[in-house]
Amino acid sequence: MPDKSRRSQARLLAPLALVAFVITLALVLGGSLGSDDGDSAGDGPAETTESTTLGETAAEPPEKPLKRVYTVKAGDNLDLIAEKTDVPADTLQELNPEVDPQALVIGEKITLRE
């Protein structure tokens, strides 16, 4: 038969361990779900302060390479593609004279840059 004192210790430690686990889980999830930029509203660019040590330069993040081709998706039209790609609709028409802006086909490739 198990020792009663040992069993009573386990009955006390199990709920304490569960509470400790829940608190730790809440802290971990709360820290990982928090905003990286400190801008909780998300209405504008966050002010950041970067410090550099002597001899270091603050490197700007690399720019995203400009895509040369866009693949037409369901619901796309030339104006929507122009808005998504930041290429004026007139430029898209000049670069793609064979494309009928009124009858875009899903999967069709549209040139964005020369």
PECORBEL-V477446 format. One record per residue. RES is the residue in one small letter. D_FIRST is the distance of its C-alpha to the first C-alpha in whole Angstrom. Layout:
res = (RES,RES)
d_first = (D_FIRST,D_FIRST)
//
This chain:
res = (m,p,d,k,s,r,r,s,q,a,r,l,l,a,p,l,a,l,v,a,f,v,i,t,l,a,l,v,l,g,g,s,l,g,s,d,d,g,d,s,a,g,d,g,p,a,e,t,t,e,s,t,t,l,g,e,t,a,a,e,p,p,e,k,p,l,k,r,v,y,t,v,k,a,g,d,n,l,d,l,i,a,e,k,t,d,v,p,a,d,t,l,q,e,l,n,p,e,v,d,p,q,a,l,v,i,g,e,k,i,t,l,r,e)
d_first = (0,4,7,9,12,11,11,14,16,15,17,20,20,21,23,25,25,27,29,30,31,33,35,35,36,39,40,41,42,44,46,46,48,50,54,55,59,58,60,58,61,62,66,67,67,64,66,64,65,65,65,66,66,70,71,69,70,68,68,69,67,69,70,69,72,74,74,77,76,74,73,74,71,71,73,74,78,80,80,76,76,78,76,73,75,77,80,83,84,87,86,84,87,89,86,86,89,88,85,86,84,84,82,80,78,74,73,77,77,79,80,80,82,84)
//
